[in-house]
Amino acid sequence: MLQARGQGKLLVIACGALAREIVWLQKVNGWEQFDLQCLDAELHNRPKLIPGKLRLKIEQNRKNYNHIFVAYADCGTGGQIDALLAEEAMRGIERLPGAHCYSFYAGEQRFSELAEQDLGTFYLTDFLVEHFDRLIIRGLGLDDHPELRAQLFANYTKVVYLSQRQDSWLEQQAKKAAEFLALGFEVVPCGYGDLHTGLQEQVLKFSE
């Protein structure tokens, strides 16, 4: 008898902005216990759509996977991901800790300390640096309406690049992004933070 697709595996449903990092962590740790499916990274700019997309993805896969993990933080949904996962039909499905990817990369305590040091901070990750033009410049319409830059970033004072990889090219691109926004610049190496530990905990739970 053929084994049903997904049977005997954990399914990780993630933001597309985390795909590269999760695939890398899966490879270096030998985590063959899970499959990965991602939602469009463009939802980064449209967080209100995330809970509905997550619901659909979970419903599509619930029959094929006994265990599902959501690799999203709250991500600007105002508690709606937690509300979704609190429903009876979603019982047992957990998500990454924190309010957003910046906090789980840096770690909750460290991110709180960074935020308290300077409230006017615009954060970047490896993914956002690589896709700054598509998600920030074009995504916010700054290419067609450059005058919006001063309005949208009026309350920011600096860019903090929370780096996952030590990559001089990425650091240079992050600095250029800060210059484009006319803001100060700082690099804070974070690695993979709670993304790593969160996935590791799920793999260990699933393997018990």
Secondary structure, 3 states (H helix, E strand, C coil): CCCCCCCCCEEEEEEHHHHHHHHHHHHHHCCCCEEEEEECHHHHHCHHHHHHHHHHHHHHHCCCCCEEEEECCCCCCCCHHHHHHCCHHHCCCEECCCCCHHHHHHCHHHHHHHHHHCCCEEEECHHHHHCHHHHHHHCCCCCCCCCHHHHHCCCCCEEEEEECCCCHHHHHHHHHHHHHCCCEEEEEECCCHHHHHHHHHHHHHHHC
